[in-house]
Amino acid sequence: MASSIQIKLVLGHSAQWRKKPTVEGYTHDWTILVRGEDGQSISHFVEKVVFFLHESFAKPKRVVKEPPYQVSESGYGSFNLPVEVYFRNKDEPKKVRFEYDLLLPNLNDPPINQIRSECLTFQNPSEEFRQKLLKAGGVETGGGGGGGGGGGVVGGEKPKTGGGGGNVPKKRAATGGDSDRPKKKSKTERSKKAKSSSDSSESSSDSESGDGEDHSTLPPSRKTSSKKPLPNSWDTSALKRLHKQLNSLQDPQQLQEIVNIIEQTGLYNLTTSTFDFDLCKLDDGTLSKLLKFVEPAS
């Protein structure tokens, strides 16, 4: 008789400010993990878990073959972290892939402790794999379709937060395809200076944000045939002065806050070593927030 097995995986991470930055300037410690729900041992059906860290990390592909399935690191930037879970299954599916936003708390915010539950449904698994799933806490639901080894269907639940989760932004768009490169989030080992431009005639295309929650990476800047009206009331001299003052900042925490503010607009361009944005494209509210970082030194 056809049947299905459902089992839940928990993905989550914790992140907090360090008491003192590392010599490299890293301000946060974080840990990402995959585990079973309610203490279930997922090693019965999980062969390994692969965490794809940002390419700026040493050995960004981290393979964990035994529990606890987790990775701990230090950094000072949030980024998208794909996770692949491989099964002890001779049939399909062999693995499942999740996109995970590894978010770090802002300055003066409490630590982040975030988890999310993912329900996996395996339709008509082989008897061998079925027993592995049941040992790990799987539940037989019945109602599978067709015979033979079946495919796993992944359905996620909303992220849960605690101990500082209130400052976690809504989930951003996941990276498309099988790319390991973060799509929106900035580098963990980010350049110490966030570069900006005050020339409105050379700008990148508009953000692809739809409802204010999902943002896509902007393409590299390219020249346009005509100038567009500025979205702010600042004159060119004021923008150039702010540009110069921002580039003179050295404090890692201030730089991280500036990056967080710009990320909320979606108007930036991420390279392998810099976080670039165009002051001319920012609105008055965003410019006022940035001005607060340089007013004491003005």
N, C-alpha and C positions, 0 to 999 in steps of 0.2 A: 504493500500500500504506500502511495506517495506520501511523503512527509517533509516538513521543514524544521530546521533547528535555529532558534534565535539565541543570540548571546550578545552581551554588552561589553564594550571596551570603554575605558575612561582615559581621555587625554587631558592633560593639564600642565600648568606651570606655576612656579612661584618666582617672584622677583622683588628685590629690595635694594635700596641705596646702601653702598658700602660706607663704613664709618670714615674711611680714608681712601681716596682714589689710588689705584695701582700706579706703578711707575710709568705704565703706558697711558695713563689717564682714564682707565676704565672706572666708571662710577657705580656700576650695578653688579650684583651677583644674581644669577638665575639658574633654575633647574627645570627641565621639561621631562615629562614622563608619560608612559603608557602602562596601564595596569588593568586588572579585572575589577569588576564591581563587587563590593561587600567582601573584599579579601580573597576572592576566587583566584586560583592559580591558573593564569592563562597560558603558562608554559606547556600545558598539555596539548594545546593545538597551535601555539605560536612558535615558529622556528627561530625567528629573529626580528628585531625592529631596527629600521634604518632611519636615522635623523639626518636631514640635509640642512646643515647650518649654512649661513651666508658664506660666499666664496672667500671673504676676507679672513676667515678663521683658518688656522693651521689644520689640515686634514678635515675639511668641512663635511665629508661623508662619514658619519659615525655609525658603526654597526655594533649593536648590542645583542648577543646571542643567549644571554642568561638573565633572569630577573635579578635585581630590579632593572627594568627597561627604562633607563633614564640617562640624561646627559646634563652635566653642570658646567657652567662657564661664567666668565666675566665679560662685560662690555659696556657700551653706553648708547646703544641705539636699538630701537625696535625693528623687527623684520619678519617676513613671512617664512615659515619653517615647515617645508613638506615632511611628512612622516609616512613611511611605508611599513606595513606589518605583513610579514611573510608567514604562511600557514604550513603546518605539517600535513600537507594534503597532496596525494598523488594525482588527483584530478584538478580540474579548474573549479574555483579560482585558486590561484597560487598566492595571491597577495591582495591587499587593499591599500589605497593611498588616501591620505588626508592632507588638507591644507590647514596650517595652524598659524595664527597670528601671535607671535611672541612679543607681547607688549610690556614695556617697562614703565614704572610709576614716574610721574613728574616730580619736580622738586617740591619738597614739603608734603607730598602725598604719602599715605601709609603703604606698606608692602602689598603687592598683588598676590592673591592666591586664587587661581581660576581653574575650573575643571569643566569638561564637557563630555557628555555621554553619547557614544555612537552605538546604535543597535545594528548588528550584522545578522542577516537572514541567509542561511544556506539551504537551498532547495535540493532535496533528494541527495544528500551527501552519501558517500560510500559508507558501509557499515563500520569500517575502520576509523574513518574520520568522524563519523557520528559519535562513536564512543569517546573520542578525544574531546569533542565539544561538550558532551554531557559531563565528563569529569571536570571540565573547567566552569561548570555552572550553566551550560546551555539548556534551553527549554524546548521540548518538542511541541510544535504547534499544529502539525498536520497541514493538509491542503496544499502540498507541493504540486508542481506541474511536470508530468512526463517522467520517464525513467532515466536511470543512469546518474552519473555524478552531476550535481547541479552547480549553478553559479551563485555567488554571494551578492546580496543586495544590501547596499549601505544606506542607512537612514540616520540622520543626526538629530540630536536634541539640542535645545538652546544652551549656550554656555552658562555655567553657574559660577558665581563669584563670591568671595568672602575675604575678610581681613584686608580690605583695601580695594575690593573689586569695584566699588562704586565709581572709580575714576577710569574704568576700562571703556574705551570707545566701542561703538557697535562694530561688528565684524565687517572687515573690508572684503572687497572682491578677491577671490582666490586666483592664483596663477593658473592660466590656461594650459592645457596639454600636460606634458611631462617635464616641463622646464623646471630646473632646480633653482633658477635665479629668482630672488624676490622681485615681485612686480611693483609694489608700491613702497614698501618700507625701506627706510634708509639703512646704510651700512652700519654694522656694529662697530667696526674700526673706522669710524667716519673721520674725514679730514678735520683737523682742528679749527679750520676756518670755513664758514659757510659763505660761498661766493655768490654775489648778486650782481645784477646789471641795472644801469640807470638809463640805457638807451632804448626808448620805446619803439624804434624803427626795426630792431632786431629782436623778435620775440617768438616764443613757441606757440603752438596751437592751443586752443582753449581746452580746459579740463573736460574729461568725459563723464563727469559726475552726473548722476541722474536725479537721485532723491536726497543728496546730501550725505549718504552713508557710504557708497561705493565710489572709489576713485581709481583711475587708471594712470599708468605712468605717462608723462608727457613726452612727446618725441623731441629730439635735439632741436635747439634753436635754429631757425632759418630765416633768411631775409624775406620780407613781404613787400608787395608792390605799393602799398599805401598804409598810412598810419591810422590806427583806430583811436577813438577818444579814450583818454585815460579814465579808469574806473575810480579815480580819486581826485581830490582837489589840490594836491600838493604841486608846487612848481618844481621845475627841473633842478634848481639850485638846492632846494630842501632835500630832494631825493638823493642827489649826489652827496650831500653832507651826511645824511643818514647811512648811505652806502659805505662811505669811508669810515664812519664811527663803528658800524657793525663789523667790518673787516678788521678792526683793530682790537676786538675783544679776544681774550685768551682763556677765560675761565670755562672749563668743560661743562659745568652745570648751566651756565648762562647760554652757551652754545646749544646745549641739548634743549633748553626751553625754547630758544628761537626756532630750532628745527621742528619742535612739536607744534608751534603756532603755525608755521608755514605748511606743515603736513595737513592741517585741518582745512586749508584752502584747496589743496590738490594742485596748486600752481607752482610746480618745481620740476627740476630735471635731475635725475640721479645718474652719476657716472661711477666708475670704479673707485674713485678717490675723493669725489666732492659731492656736495649737496647744493645745487645751483637754483637760484630763484631770481625773478625779475621784479624789482620794487615797483616798476611802473604798472604792473598788472594787479597789484594788491589794492584792496579797498581802504578807505580811511580808517576803519576800525582796526584792521590788521596792522596798518602802519603805526597807529597810535600805541598798540601793544608793543611793537618793536622799539618805538622811541623810548619807552620806559627803561630799556636796558642801557641806554646811553645818556639819558638826561643827567644823572649824577656827575658824569664826566664832562658834560658840556660846559 
